[in-house]
């Protein structure tokens, strides 16, 4: 029987379980999802510095994303927020009311499709509740792995109501329009 997935904003109360989740991937453990928050070329892969930066965000009361939980275990994560919070995106006035999902990670032992869908749906709902007119997927320089992983990641967004709007550098540009007045 599959475990029920609950998606909730990441808070300091989830620190231990998100730490355990991020430890399941050497790439995620080095980044701590700080790459999208830094100017291109300034990110460090220092796990201690990035872990401290994430903890500082949570200690300040900010929720930098969503966590997917089954009972007490974290099985997935996605960063989500207003697009201008993430310097990895080219900033334009047109996207002023856009939100972004710059990173999505699912524990390799979890049902990746189910967890990814739950995270994307919750992120879109959160963006919509906060007045976003559209949500974009990861920035074009995001690299979830090899070519097969990029295809899986882009297909996951496309299967969840996003449309490809550009080729991107590594990851195709994907967007989901939330309001028709765009």
Buried (B, 14 or more C-beta within 10 A) or exposed (E): EEEEBEBEBBBBEBBEBBBEBBEBBEEBBBBBBBBBBBEEEEBBBBBEEBBBBBBEBBEEEBBBBBBBBBEEBBBBBBBBBBBBBBBBBEEEEEBEBBBBBBBBBBBEEBBBEBBBBBBBEBBBBBBBEEEBBBBBBBBBBBBBEEEEEBBBBBEBBBEBBBEBBEEBEBBBBBBBBBEEEE
